[in-house]
Amino acid sequence: MFMIDWPLFALFLATCFTAGSTGAFFGPDEWYERISKPAWTPPNWLFPTAWFTLYLLMSYAATRVALSGHPEMVYALGIWGLQTAFNTLWSPIFFGQHKIGKALVALIGLWASVIAMAISFWRVDMVAGLLLVPYVIWGTYAFALNFSIWRRNPDTPQMAGA
Amino acid sequence: MFMIDWPLFALFLATCFTAGSTGAFFGPDEWYERISKPAWTPPNWLFPTAWFTLYLLMSYAATRVALSGHPEMVYALGIWGLQTAFNTLWSPIFFGQHKIGKALVALIGLWASVIAMAISFWRVDMVAGLLLVPYVIWGTYAFALNFSIWRRNPDTPQMAGA
């Protein structure tokens, strides 16, 4: 039986929404509509829906980890903070600067930190680790999508000012 | 006697540098040189210098908090993650979008989360709280600067595309 600590859950969720707000500030624009994208690019509405779900899952997972009392818990919460920074970073680089290659580097950072977080959460609390599996899958998919767009648009370094 | 946990310190510092990388992606530009700024605006070189110092201090403070074993420690680390998101957020809005008012809102979020973090760190470990005093002062100064620039430039909503 796991009692949820609501203030702590709210704090983690607020962190997610703060990071995710860059998706509202820097979202799909005319440039994004125009560049070459693979056939398996999801419709735009799927992104906020997926992120909302992932934010709920990861906030609950972080709450479980924080209340575990496990000795490795502080490392797990440290990695939580790191993936928060990468999460905030991607949208401004991709949608704000239209720098596909640099966004890919940021996404690799996010992906690596999410995998590290999932492993760390798993070691602290198995359920918390499993709750991050969708985030790992989504991160992998997002990486593949960003990589494909990067390969398809080799000559569009600075279309923002075009 | 406080033994530092270097991997944990490195994790916190990496988080700071990831958040701070937005300052390299979105930094002072021609628009910033042109807009009206108060006489007490610091020279551009001071910003990275100040942030580098603050990042060292806050990473060491977070390491102390994480190793304290204090029952409120998880809330303190949760607020650490929240201020990380706000820290990442400001530069893209201000320098990337040139939206002074929205950047001010993000900065109020950063300021509030830094004050909450300082209080929380203080309760967990007095030294860690004191180590955040420069961050609170810098946040207050940054708020005053952003506020002044916002008042001085009422009619420059979208100079990016001008």
Interface residues (C-beta under 8 A of the other chain):
Chain A: P7 L8 L11 F12 A14 T15 T18 A19 S21 T22 F25 F26 A62 A66 L67 M73 V74 Y75 L77 G78 I79 W80 G81 L82 T84 A85 F86 N87 T88 L89 P92 I93 G96 Q97 K102 G109
Chain B: P7 L8 L11 F12 A14 T15 T18 A19 S21 T22 F25 F26 A62 A66 L67 M73 V74 Y75 L77 G78 I79 W80 G81 L82 T84 A85 F86 N87 T88 L89 P92 I93 G96 Q97 K102 G109
